[in-house]
Amino acid sequence: MNSPQAQRIPTTDAAQTKQNERQLRFEIFRYNPLDPTSEPRFETYTLEETGGMTLFIALNLIREEQDPSLQFDFVCRAGICGSCAMLINGRPDLACRTLTQSLPTTIRLAPLPVFELIGDLSVNTGHWMRGMSERLQTWVHTDGEPDLDRLETTMEPARAEQIYELERCIECGCCVAGCGTAVMRESFVGAVGLNKIARLRLDPRDRRDDTAYYEVIGNDDGIFGCMSLMGCQDVCPKELPLQTQLAFLRRKMLTRGL
């Protein structure tokens, strides 16, 4: 007579994997502003989850297998271009670095607020970023024309590390979308703009002083518009120390404004 131990059928890896698979329900915002017949709405798609699936993979499968008209952006697939940023269950993040297994089975996707909508999940962050950079003059200001034949200016390693830390910003727009001031006031330059000023202020090649910086950020559209809710830092996919930089700039600009 076979023992109960002998009668058990071993579970194969494939069968165990099948048990662990989930059926995902995607509620995706759809709207084409160029189509006068299009109306803002959420459409539902279902997809079987696989191991290691990211939202980037899931969206591509939906577009390839269910709805080729779905619009969303991607370039690098490695979390360094920022183009796939969107609202994921109400929170700004990058689709390419978000694993579906970290989310519930119902996933609601919407475009980032603040930015111009291109269609569905695609927004024009580039237009906003360029306008912000032009307003804040986010380039190194020198005393004269650069000498291209001259050796590069040396820099202390500690200062270079500080600058590099802030240069890691990928301009994805998550901090802007997560900012209460930016959502209410479209002229606010956001943490991404103020981070650029903080980076330039560290650069020894930039000849501007705090008085010059005050002229571009010493107002409610700049550093004094920040409500210090820390939403920008909470949603930054690169985990930049945004609130530290904003607090530092506010102290400096308050002193300069007196």
Buried (B, 14 or more C-beta within 10 A) or exposed (E): EEEEEEEEEEEEEEEEEEEEEBEBBBBBBBBBEEEEEEEEEEBEBEBEBBEEBBBBBBBBBBBEEEEEEBBBBBEEBEBBBBBBBBBBBEBBBBBBBBEBBEBEEEBBBBBBBBBEBBBBBBBBBEEBBEEBBEBBBBEBEEEEEEEEEEEEEEBEEEEBEBBEBBEEBBBBBBBBBBBEBBBEEEBBBBBBBBBBBBBBBBBEEBEBEBEEBBEBBBBEBBBEBBEEEBBBBBBBBBEBBBBEBBBBBBEBBEEBEE
